[in-house]
Amino acid sequence: MNDGLKPTLAELLALRALTQRGVVARRGHHGISGPSQSNQRGRGMEYAESREYIPGDEVRHIDWRLTARSGRTHTKLFQVERERLTLLVADTAKSLYFGTRVRFKSVQAARAGAVAVWMALRTGDRIAALRGSQREPPTPPASGMRGARRVLSALAAWYSGPPADDLGLGIALERATRLARPGTRIMVLADSGSLADIPLSRWRALAAHNSVTLLILVDALEIDPPQALLPFVSDGRRMTLSLAQSGTREQWRHEFVMPVEDALESLPRLGVQVRVLATADPSNAWRSPFANKRTVGER
């Protein structure tokens, strides 16, 4: 039985049921439904350009108008349709391996990533994943169940415990920028504490030619802590915080709440969709916890 501390591959495979209701429409970066397209030239549905006729070209694709104007036979070329790539970018910061409701944030990250994998499978995407590591290569793009299982296995491994070689979300986003091609659908699974070190220029560059969603994992204790004494253990030392004191609550808010609010405010302007998922939420309920709740310090 899953205790909410570590995700299992079986658990992630079972989440396919959450995507069985209806087929998610495939959409490109500009919201247009349909298969994504490559920069290759060949025979497809969308006209790309014309060039001079070469023996062996299909006569039915001759560009008669250009042929008449130039006096030389030209043929039309078309965009080749190809599978779109869904790329999961996994933050594996130590702060994710924590939770007070239902499951750890790390487990929720793996589960939400699994939902994204199954959605990508339904729309025919190739699927890949990476994290902030210089030693571990990204899981290579693949389609079908082969790609899905490969990424789900990676998520189960990464979120079973903090990887020793984690270099941070910034490195993961740098790797994503190098791997993604225009039209890639990128989903970033991140802890709020990892966002402060990411410059806005990184998000802007990532969203310029891709569809980017940032999913921030939170815990109820972080968003709305009680006005009470809370015991903690840090580096083997026991300590107690009094969240009834306004100064302490303000520091708490600055650490846990403001990064989420700042992301919700600034990143959509750069083309990044921002969603927030609490540990106790259904793993496909990507919503903001601030919609109907007072923020920390407003009691």
Residue pairs with C-beta under 8 A, 6 or more apart in sequence:
2 8
2 11
2 107
4 99
4 102
4 103
4 104
4 107
5 103
5 104
5 107
6 104
6 107
6 159
6 160
6 161
7 106
7 107
7 110
7 111
7 155
7 156
7 159
7 160
8 156
9 152
9 153
9 156
11 111
11 156
12 110
12 111
12 113
12 114
12 117
12 152
12 155
12 156
13 114
13 149
13 152
15 111
15 114
15 115
15 118
15 283
16 118
18 115
18 118
18 282
18 283
18 284
19 115
19 118
19 119
19 122
19 284
23 122
23 123
24 119
24 122
24 123
25 33
25 123
26 33
26 34
26 35
26 36
26 84
26 123
26 124
26 125
27 33
27 211
28 34
28 36
28 84
28 183
28 211
29 182
29 183
29 209
29 210
29 211
35 81
35 82
35 83
35 84
35 124
36 81
36 82
36 83
36 84
36 183
37 44
37 46
37 79
37 80
37 81
37 82
37 183
38 79
38 80
38 81
38 82
40 79
40 80
40 82
41 48
41 49
41 77
41 78
41 79
41 80
42 77
42 78
42 79
42 80
43 58
43 61
43 78
43 80
44 78
44 79
44 80
44 81
45 78
45 79
45 81
46 78
46 79
47 76
47 77
47 78
47 79
48 77
48 78
48 79
49 76
49 77
50 63
50 66
50 74
50 75
50 76
50 77
51 74
51 75
51 77
52 72
52 73
52 74
52 75
53 62
53 67
53 72
53 73
53 74
53 75
54 75
57 75
58 75
61 75
61 76
62 73
62 74
62 75
62 76
63 74
63 75
63 76
66 74
67 73
67 74
83 124
83 125
83 126
83 143
84 123
84 124
84 125
84 126
84 183
84 184
84 185
85 125
85 126
85 127
85 128
85 141
85 180
85 181
85 183
85 184
85 185
86 116
86 117
86 119
86 120
86 125
86 126
86 127
86 128
86 184
86 185
86 186
86 187
87 127
87 128
87 129
87 130
87 141
87 176
87 179
87 180
87 184
87 185
87 186
87 187
88 113
88 116
88 117
88 127
88 128
88 129
88 130
88 151
88 155
88 187
88 189
89 129
89 130
89 131
89 169
89 172
89 173
89 175
89 176
89 186
89 187
89 188
89 189
90 109
90 113
90 129
90 130
90 131
90 154
90 155
90 158
90 159
90 172
90 189
91 109
91 131
91 132
91 169
91 172
91 188
91 189
91 190
91 191
91 194
92 106
92 131
92 132
92 158
92 159
92 162
92 163
92 166
93 162
93 166
93 168
93 169
93 191
93 193
93 194
94 162
94 166
95 105
95 191
95 193
95 194
96 104
96 105
96 106
96 109
96 159
96 162
96 191
96 217
97 104
97 105
97 106
97 159
97 161
97 162
98 104
98 105
98 106
98 219
99 105
99 106
99 107
99 108
99 219
99 279
100 219
100 220
100 221
100 279
101 219
101 220
101 221
101 278
101 279
101 280
102 279
102 280
103 111
103 279
103 280
104 279
105 191
105 217
105 218
105 219
105 279
106 159
106 217
107 159
107 279
108 217
108 277
108 278
108 279
108 281
108 283
109 155
109 159
109 189
109 215
109 217
110 155
110 156
110 158
110 159
111 283
112 189
112 215
112 217
112 277
112 283
112 284
112 286
113 129
113 151
113 155
113 187
113 189
114 152
114 155
114 283
115 283
115 284
116 187
117 127
117 148
117 151
117 152
117 155
118 148
120 126
120 127
120 148
120 185
121 127
121 144
121 145
121 147
121 148
124 143
125 143
125 185
126 141
126 142
126 143
126 147
127 141
127 142
127 143
127 147
127 148
127 150
127 151
128 138
128 139
128 140
128 141
128 142
128 147
128 151
128 179
129 138
129 139
129 151
129 154
129 155
130 138
130 139
130 172
130 175
130 176
130 179
131 158
131 163
131 166
131 172
132 166
132 167
132 168
132 169
132 170
132 171
132 172
132 175
133 163
133 165
133 166
133 167
133 171
134 165
134 167
134 171
135 165
136 163
136 165
138 175
138 179
139 150
139 151
139 154
140 150
141 147
142 150
168 194
168 197
169 188
169 190
169 194
169 195
169 197
169 198
170 197
170 198
170 202
172 188
173 188
173 198
173 202
173 206
174 202
176 186
176 188
176 206
177 202
177 205
177 206
180 186
180 206
180 209
180 210
182 209
182 210
183 209
183 210
183 211
184 210
184 211
185 210
185 211
185 213
186 206
186 210
186 211
186 212
186 213
187 212
187 213
187 215
188 212
188 213
188 214
188 215
189 215
189 217
190 214
190 215
190 216
190 217
191 216
191 217
192 216
192 217
192 218
192 222
192 256
192 259
192 260
192 263
193 255
193 256
193 259
195 216
195 259
195 262
195 263
196 259
200 266
200 267
200 270
203 212
203 214
203 267
203 270
203 272
204 270
204 271
206 212
206 272
207 270
207 271
207 272
208 271
211 273
212 271
212 272
212 273
213 272
213 273
213 274
213 275
214 263
214 267
214 272
214 273
214 274
214 275
215 275
215 276
215 277
215 286
216 260
216 263
216 274
216 275
216 276
216 277
217 277
217 278
217 279
218 256
218 260
218 276
218 277
218 278
218 279
218 289
219 278
219 279
220 278
220 279
220 280
222 256
222 257
223 256
223 257
223 260
223 278
223 289
223 290
223 293
223 295
223 296
224 293
224 294
224 295
224 296
225 243
225 249
225 252
225 296
226 243
227 243
227 244
227 249
227 299
228 242
228 243
228 244
229 240
229 241
229 242
229 243
229 244
230 240
230 241
230 243
231 238
231 239
231 240
232 238
232 239
232 240
232 241
233 239
241 248
241 252
242 248
243 249
243 252
246 297
249 296
249 297
250 297
252 296
252 297
253 295
253 296
253 297
256 296
257 295
257 296
260 276
260 290
261 290
261 295
263 274
264 274
264 276
264 288
264 290
267 274
268 274
275 286
275 287
275 288
276 286
276 287
276 288
276 289
276 290
277 283
277 285
277 286
277 287
278 289
281 287
